[in-house]
Amino acid sequence: MQEDYIYRVITFVEVPKETDLVPPEHDTNAHYLEKTDAIQCVLENWGDIYEAGGYPAAMVIETSFGLYPYCPNRWYFEWEGDWTSGKYVEKPEPKSLEHWNI
């Protein structure tokens, strides 16, 4: 049986630090049925999810459907550059988010 997933785009109000015990404040910006759409949303800053500097980090979270959803895969991004010409770049997930789940 093939597992179905939804892909959530999450943005953070600050870049998570390695020493954080809980992640920084965050927002869910969008849900997609295709991973490629969710990642493209971040990389191309669809709908200005960066909000001119308000959300310097983002994550795409693969989430299963059902009563007890789990998140087998995640992709983490940080903004590089200024707010007019910068972009989100994929980076290794900070250790402080390693066991965090929504």
N, C-alpha and C positions, 0 to 999 in steps of 0.2 A: 504494500500500500504506500502510495506517495504522500508525503507530508505536505500540507499547504501552509504557507507563511504569509504574513503581512509585514511590510517593511516600514518602520517608524523613523521619521527624521526628528531628532532631538537636538536642541541648541542649548548651550550653557552660557550663563552671564559672565563667567570668567574661565580661564584655562584651569582645569583641575590640577592641583599640586600633588606631587608624589606622597606627601604626608597627610593629605585630607582623609578624615575618617568617614565623611559622607560627601557625596558629590555636590558641587555648587548648584545654586538655583538653576532650574532648567525648564524648558517649554517643549511640548510636542508641537511641531510645525505642520506635519503632513503624514499621511499614511498612503502607501503604494502597494499594489499587488505584485509589482516586478522590482527586483533588486536593482536592476539597471536604471530604472526611473528614479528610485530613491537616491542613489549615488549621484546621478546626473543633477538632481535637484540641489544637492549640496555643492557639487563642483561648479555648477553654473549659477549658484546663488539665486535660484528661482524664488520669486516673490520677495526678494531682499531679506532672506532669512538672517543675514549678517546684521541687518538694521543699523547701518552706518557705525559699526563698532560695538553695538550692544551685545552681540553674541560671538565672541572670538573662537569658540569651539563648537563642534557639531559631531553627532554620531548617528549612524544608521544602525538600527537594531532589527534583526530578523526575529520575528515573534510568531510562535505557533498559535493556531486558533484553539479554542476550547476553554473548559472550566479552569484548568491549571496550565496556562501558557508558559512556555519556556523560551529562552533566547539562545539558540545554539551558536549564532554568529553575530559579530558586530564590527563595524568599520568606523574608525575615529579620524577626525579632521580638525586642523587648526588653521586660522586665518593667517596669511602671510602678506605683508605689504600694508599700504595705507587703505583707507576706506573707499577711495575712489578707483584705485587700480589694482588692489589686492585680490586674493582669491583663497578659497579653502584648499588645503593640501592634506592628503592622507598621511597620517603619522602613526607610530606605535601607540597603542592605548596606554594611558598612564596607569601605573600600578594601583593607584587609589581607586580606579574604576573596575579593577579586575574581577571582583566578586559582586559588583553592583548589578542589580537587575530591576526592571520596572515591572 
